Amino acid sequence: MKNKKKFGKKLLNNWALKLFSLVAAFLLWLVVMDIENPEDRKTFNNIPVRLVNTDVLTNENMVYEVLDKTDIVRSVTIIAKKSIRDELNAGDIVAEADFSKLTVTNTVEIRFYSLRYNEEISSISGSNEILKLNIEEKRTKRLTLTVDTTGEVLEGYIVNTVVPDQNRVEVSGPESVVSKISSAVVKVDVSDSTSDISTYSNVILYDVDGNVIASDNVSLNVASVRVKVEILRTKTVPIQCAVSGTPASGYMFTGEIESDPASITIAGTEEALADIREIVIPEDAINITGQTDDMRVNINVEDYLPEGILLADGTSPARISVTAHIEREASRDITISSERIGIVGIPAGYQAEISEEELLYTLSIKGMKESVDAVDEETLYGHVNISAFMEEGNIEELSPGVYEMEVDFMLSENITIVRPLKVSIRITETTE
């Protein structure tokens, strides 16, 4: 125990002198090492391979692909004196593959050197010293560029036109890759859009099965394309139709026109749609002349859209079916008693009465069967308007006498009086 204490005491004696001696020894070692300048190793990681004289292949219309990532050397080790090692960094180290020295196995030896102190480096080597290549004949293909939209515009809007600033692209690369390319597409997202879009989109290459083909080993004459998308407002409006002409004798137009569909969805700018309430098919488009039954006409409604308006694609058909209903005329003779014929418009100072002794008259009518059948003999009344008779005959003052006047009846517009009913009216002066 006493010996241990004595040893510890001796160890701590003159500790400052001992520490100084240790530092001095280290510094002396550094001086010696600097004077001796010994050689040793130094490693640099991930050095890219510089490819030179690649025109050896390109001039022969060949293309190459580096295999197994051999164009990156994971580590390059040099052996050099300390003074050189301390000066060099990764930027000084070059890994170079000269394509003019291509082997029959499609490999190129990688040569290593330093941009500085190269002659003073004893040794330089890499973890891989061979560049592996896949070499094929170069092929070029021209493709029509198509544009796809993704997403859905806001409800009440449609995508009208999608126009790229160019419609063809040229793809070049290894024959084995280019031969698989079937289409070139750019995509534009229109989700919730309400106004026109102008954007740049990357060109995507696809094979015939719709699989994306990586473009790493092919080149395109243009990688991205500007695309303009026109987005229009939509509006649903009814279709109104009219007819021209006259059906065959004994037939009549019922006044009913059916359109299938009855309405269409149109598209345009907000301003263009603002004043449009309906789409009118003019009467000359549906001529019923000589018809003896319903007339059906297929009409291209696009021919009658206002300028700047178009059909909302996918929501309305371009052609509509219009039916004008024709039916045979019905005729009927109705018996009218004189008691149901009134006289109006009698001038002052005169009196009027039916002069004939005949108590019953016959009214001949024709028209749509439904309307003709609906006329009730028991409630049908007519009247003679003496003022209207005088106005039509340009008569300023009536003289007493008997006049033949037409009886007016309140009938449906779908009914025509075949033979006007006329009665003899006796006009006499009133006596005080």
ZILINKA-V686707 format. One record per residue. RES is the residue in one small letter. PHI is phi as a letter, one per 30 degrees, with the letter a starting at -180 (* if undefined). OMEGA is omega in whole degrees, 0 to 359 (NA if undefined). D_FIRST is the distance of its C-alpha to the first C-alpha in Angstrom with 2 decimals. Layout:
{{RES & PHI & OMEGA & D_FIRST} {RES & PHI & OMEGA & D_FIRST}}
This chain:
{{m & * & 179 & 0.00} {k & d & 179 & 3.77} {n & d & 179 & 5.37} {k & d & 179 & 5.22} {k & d & 180 & 6.49} {k & d & 181 & 8.74} {f & d & 178 & 10.00} {g & d & 180 & 10.95} {k & d & 178 & 12.53} {k & d & 181 & 14.44} {l & d & 182 & 15.56} {l & d & 177 & 17.07} {n & d & 177 & 18.66} {n & h & 183 & 22.40} {w & d & 180 & 22.36} {a & d & 180 & 26.12} {l & d & 180 & 26.87} {k & d & 179 & 24.94} {l & d & 178 & 26.88} {f & e & 181 & 30.11} {s & d & 179 & 29.53} {l & d & 179 & 29.10} {v & d & 180 & 32.33} {a & d & 180 & 34.17} {a & d & 179 & 33.31} {f & d & 180 & 34.72} {l & d & 178 & 37.83} {l & d & 178 & 38.32} {w & d & 177 & 38.19} {l & d & 179 & 40.86} {v & d & 181 & 43.02} {v & d & 180 & 42.80} {m & d & 180 & 43.65} {d & d & 180 & 46.55} {i & d & 182 & 47.83} {e & d & 179 & 47.49} {n & h & 187 & 48.96} {p & d & 175 & 47.97} {e & d & 176 & 50.00} {d & a & 183 & 48.75} {r & c & 171 & 50.16} {k & b & 185 & 51.23} {t & c & 176 & 52.90} {f & b & 188 & 55.60} {n & c & 173 & 56.64} {n & h & 178 & 60.08} {i & c & 179 & 62.37} {p & d & 180 & 66.08} {v & d & 177 & 68.46} {r & d & 181 & 71.26} {l & c & 182 & 74.58} {v & b & 180 & 77.12} {n & h & 178 & 80.66} {t & d & 179 & 81.14} {d & d & 174 & 84.84} {v & e & 179 & 85.02} {l & c & 185 & 85.19} {t & d & 178 & 86.81} {n & d & 179 & 89.70} {e & c & 181 & 90.40} {n & h & 177 & 90.47} {m & c & 176 & 87.24} {v & b & 182 & 84.27} {y & b & 176 & 80.68} {e & b & 179 & 77.78} {v & d & 182 & 74.15} {l & c & 171 & 72.56} {d & h & 178 & 69.05} {k & h & 182 & 67.95} {t & d & 176 & 67.76} {d & d & 172 & 68.76} {i & b & 177 & 65.18} {v & c & 185 & 62.49} {r & d & 178 & 59.23} {s & a & 174 & 57.13} {v & b & 184 & 57.97} {t & c & 175 & 55.38} {i & c & 170 & 55.69} {i & b & 183 & 53.92} {a & a & 177 & 54.07} {k & d & 184 & 52.21} {k & e & 182 & 49.88} {s & d & 179 & 52.34} {i & d & 181 & 55.01} {r & e & 182 & 52.89} {d & d & 183 & 51.80} {e & d & 187 & 55.47} {l & d & 172 & 56.89} {n & b & 186 & 57.23} {a & d & 180 & 59.01} {g & d & 179 & 62.30} {d & d & 187 & 62.42} {i & d & 181 & 62.26} {v & c & 170 & 65.63} {a & c & 190 & 66.44} {e & b & 177 & 70.13} {a & c & 183 & 72.60} {d & c & 184 & 75.93} {f & d & 177 & 78.65} {s & d & 180 & 80.83} {k & c & 180 & 78.49} {l & d & 179 & 78.96} {t & c & 180 & 78.77} {v & d & 178 & 81.12} {t & c & 178 & 78.38} {n & i & 174 & 78.32} {t & b & 177 & 74.96} {v & b & 178 & 74.03} {e & d & 178 & 71.11} {i & c & 178 & 68.79} {r & c & 182 & 68.14} {f & c & 173 & 65.08} {y & a & 181 & 64.87} {s & c & 178 & 63.54} {l & d & 178 & 65.72} {r & b & 175 & 63.49} {y & h & 184 & 61.95} {n & e & 182 & 63.44} {e & d & 183 & 63.96} {e & c & 178 & 60.35} {i & d & 183 & 58.91} {s & d & 183 & 58.02} {s & a & 175 & 58.42} {i & b & 182 & 59.50} {s & b & 181 & 59.95} {g & b & 180 & 60.25} {s & d & 170 & 59.25} {n & b & 187 & 62.96} {e & c & 180 & 65.47} {i & b & 173 & 68.69} {l & c & 182 & 70.86} {k & c & 185 & 72.70} {l & b & 165 & 76.14} {n & c & 186 & 78.86} {i & c & 180 & 82.16} {e & b & 175 & 85.45} {e & d & 180 & 88.85} {k & d & 177 & 89.10} {r & b & 178 & 91.39} {t & b & 180 & 92.78} {k & b & 175 & 94.21} {r & c & 184 & 96.06} {l & b & 172 & 95.73} {t & d & 183 & 97.56} {l & d & 176 & 95.11} {t & c & 182 & 95.26} {v & b & 175 & 93.84} {d & c & 173 & 92.44} {t & c & 177 & 91.82} {t & c & 182 & 89.09} {g & i & 181 & 88.94} {e & b & 175 & 91.91} {v & d & 180 & 93.59} {l & d & 179 & 94.09} {e & e & 183 & 96.83} {g & j & 179 & 100.22} {y & b & 176 & 99.44} {i & b & 170 & 99.78} {v & d & 182 & 98.64} {n & c & 181 & 101.83} {t & b & 176 & 101.07} {v & b & 189 & 97.93} {v & b & 173 & 98.47} {p & d & 181 & 95.99} {d & d & 169 & 96.66} {q & a & 187 & 97.10} {n & c & 177 & 98.01} {r & b & 175 & 96.89} {v & b & 179 & 93.61} {e & c & 182 & 92.89} {v & c & 178 & 89.95} {s & b & 179 & 88.79} {g & l & 179 & 86.17} {p & e & 182 & 85.65} {e & e & 182 & 88.69} {s & d & 180 & 86.67} {v & d & 184 & 85.50} {v & d & 180 & 88.63} {s & d & 180 & 90.87} {k & d & 184 & 89.08} {i & d & 182 & 89.65} {s & c & 184 & 92.48} {s & a & 175 & 92.42} {a & b & 189 & 91.00} {v & b & 167 & 90.45} {v & c & 183 & 89.30} {k & c & 178 & 88.38} {v & b & 179 & 88.94} {d & d & 182 & 87.59} {v & c & 186 & 90.38} {s & e & 175 & 88.68} {d & h & 181 & 90.30} {s & d & 177 & 92.13} {t & b & 181 & 95.34} {s & b & 184 & 96.09} {d & e & 181 & 96.30} {i & b & 172 & 93.15} {s & b & 186 & 92.51} {t & a & 174 & 89.24} {y & c & 180 & 87.69} {s & b & 180 & 86.59} {n & d & 178 & 84.86} {v & d & 179 & 86.87} {i & c & 181 & 85.65} {l & c & 182 & 86.74} {y & b & 171 & 87.58} {d & d & 186 & 88.62} {v & d & 179 & 91.62} {d & c & 179 & 89.55} {g & i & 177 & 88.28} {n & d & 180 & 84.77} {v & d & 176 & 83.20} {i & c & 181 & 82.93} {a & d & 183 & 79.96} {s & c & 182 & 81.25} {d & d & 184 & 78.21} {n & c & 172 & 80.06} {v & b & 179 & 83.53} {s & b & 177 & 84.97} {l & c & 178 & 87.50} {n & d & 174 & 89.90} {v & b & 184 & 88.91} {a & d & 179 & 85.75} {s & b & 186 & 86.85} {v & b & 175 & 90.26} {r & d & 183 & 91.61} {v & b & 176 & 93.29} {k & c & 180 & 95.69} {v & c & 177 & 96.22} {e & c & 181 & 99.25} {i & c & 184 & 98.85} {l & c & 175 & 101.95} {r & d & 177 & 102.77} {t & c & 181 & 104.75} {k & a & 178 & 107.58} {t & c & 184 & 109.70} {v & b & 178 & 113.41} {p & d & 175 & 116.59} {i & c & 178 & 119.26} {q & c & 183 & 122.82} {c & b & 174 & 125.80} {a & b & 180 & 129.54} {v & b & 173 & 132.45} {s & b & 179 & 135.56} {g & i & 182 & 138.86} {t & b & 179 & 141.06} {p & d & 178 & 140.93} {a & d & 180 & 143.91} {s & e & 181 & 147.03} {g & j & 179 & 146.58} {y & b & 182 & 142.81} {m & b & 176 & 140.61} {f & d & 185 & 137.08} {t & d & 184 & 135.48} {g & j & 182 & 133.33} {e & c & 177 & 130.16} {i & b & 178 & 127.68} {e & c & 177 & 124.44} {s & c & 178 & 121.53} {d & b & 2 & 118.76} {p & d & 180 & 116.18} {a & d & 179 & 117.44} {s & b & 179 & 114.71} {i & b & 176 & 112.47} {t & c & 181 & 109.18} {i & c & 182 & 109.49} {a & b & 179 & 106.98} {g & l & 176 & 107.07} {t & d & 179 & 105.68} {e & e & 183 & 105.57} {e & d & 182 & 108.55} {a & d & 183 & 110.62} {l & d & 191 & 110.13} {a & e & 187 & 110.79} {d & c & 182 & 114.62} {i & c & 180 & 114.97} {r & c & 182 & 116.06} {e & a & 173 & 117.72} {i & c & 185 & 118.71} {v & c & 172 & 122.50} {i & c & 186 & 124.27} {p & d & 186 & 127.68} {e & d & 181 & 130.93} {d & d & 177 & 131.98} {a & d & 182 & 129.06} {i & b & 182 & 130.71} {n & c & 186 & 134.47} {i & c & 182 & 136.17} {t & e & 176 & 139.64} {g & i & 183 & 141.59} {q & d & 177 & 138.88} {t & c & 175 & 139.98} {d & a & 183 & 136.54} {d & e & 180 & 133.01} {m & c & 179 & 131.84} {r & c & 183 & 128.27} {v & b & 172 & 126.82} {n & c & 186 & 123.44} {i & b & 174 & 122.44} {n & d & 186 & 119.66} {v & d & 179 & 118.38} {e & d & 180 & 116.57} {d & d & 186 & 120.01} {y & c & 177 & 120.43} {l & d & 177 & 117.06} {p & d & 180 & 117.12} {e & d & 180 & 115.81} {g & i & 181 & 112.04} {i & c & 177 & 111.67} {l & b & 177 & 110.62} {l & d & 176 & 109.89} {a & d & 187 & 106.35} {d & e & 176 & 105.30} {g & i & 182 & 104.65} {t & c & 182 & 105.99} {s & b & 178 & 109.77} {p & d & 178 & 112.24} {a & d & 181 & 114.23} {r & c & 177 & 117.40} {i & c & 178 & 118.82} {s & c & 181 & 121.69} {v & c & 179 & 124.46} {t & c & 174 & 127.24} {a & c & 187 & 130.47} {h & d & 180 & 132.33} {i & c & 176 & 136.04} {e & b & 179 & 138.43} {r & d & 178 & 142.14} {e & d & 173 & 144.19} {a & c & 178 & 145.63} {s & b & 184 & 149.06} {r & a & 173 & 150.80} {d & c & 183 & 154.02} {i & c & 179 & 153.66} {t & d & 181 & 156.61} {i & b & 177 & 156.79} {s & d & 181 & 159.35} {s & d & 179 & 160.97} {e & d & 181 & 159.51} {r & c & 174 & 156.04} {i & c & 181 & 157.18} {g & c & 179 & 157.01} {i & b & 180 & 158.54} {v & b & 177 & 156.65} {g & i & 181 & 157.27} {i & d & 180 & 160.89} {p & d & 179 & 162.36} {a & d & 179 & 163.67} {g & i & 180 & 167.35} {y & b & 171 & 167.23} {q & b & 185 & 166.57} {a & b & 177 & 165.60} {e & a & 176 & 165.83} {i & d & 187 & 165.71} {s & d & 185 & 169.32} {e & d & 178 & 169.19} {e & d & 181 & 170.17} {e & d & 183 & 167.56} {l & c & 182 & 164.85} {l & b & 179 & 162.32} {y & b & 180 & 160.78} {t & c & 177 & 158.53} {l & c & 179 & 155.32} {s & c & 180 & 153.92} {i & b & 174 & 150.19} {k & b & 180 & 147.60} {g & l & 179 & 143.88} {m & d & 187 & 140.69} {k & e & 182 & 141.53} {e & d & 182 & 139.02} {s & d & 180 & 140.45} {v & d & 180 & 144.07} {d & d & 183 & 143.60} {a & d & 181 & 141.98} {v & d & 182 & 145.18} {d & c & 181 & 146.78} {e & e & 186 & 150.57} {e & d & 183 & 150.75} {t & c & 181 & 148.60} {l & d & 179 & 149.54} {y & b & 176 & 151.48} {g & b & 177 & 153.09} {h & b & 175 & 154.72} {v & c & 181 & 157.22} {n & c & 184 & 156.32} {i & d & 179 & 159.55} {s & d & 178 & 157.81} {a & d & 178 & 155.83} {f & d & 180 & 159.08} {m & d & 181 & 160.81} {e & d & 179 & 157.88} {e & d & 180 & 157.73} {g & d & 180 & 161.53} {n & h & 180 & 161.59} {i & c & 181 & 164.02} {e & d & 182 & 164.29} {e & b & 180 & 166.71} {l & d & 171 & 167.75} {s & c & 178 & 171.38} {p & e & 180 & 172.36} {g & l & 181 & 172.47} {v & c & 181 & 170.53} {y & b & 176 & 167.42} {e & c & 184 & 165.28} {m & b & 181 & 161.62} {e & d & 179 & 158.36} {v & c & 177 & 156.26} {d & c & 179 & 152.54} {f & b & 175 & 149.95} {m & d & 182 & 146.24} {l & b & 178 & 144.73} {s & d & 179 & 141.31} {e & d & 178 & 140.65} {n & d & 182 & 140.41} {i & c & 177 & 144.10} {t & c & 175 & 147.06} {i & d & 184 & 150.64} {v & d & 178 & 152.74} {r & b & 180 & 156.11} {p & e & 178 & 156.21} {l & d & 180 & 158.03} {k & c & 178 & 160.95} {v & b & 178 & 163.24} {s & c & 182 & 166.44} {i & c & 178 & 165.99} {r & c & 180 & 169.08} {i & c & 176 & 168.83} {t & b & 178 & 171.22} {e & d & 178 & 171.55} {t & d & 177 & 170.79} {t & c & 180 & 173.62} {e & d & NA & 173.36}}
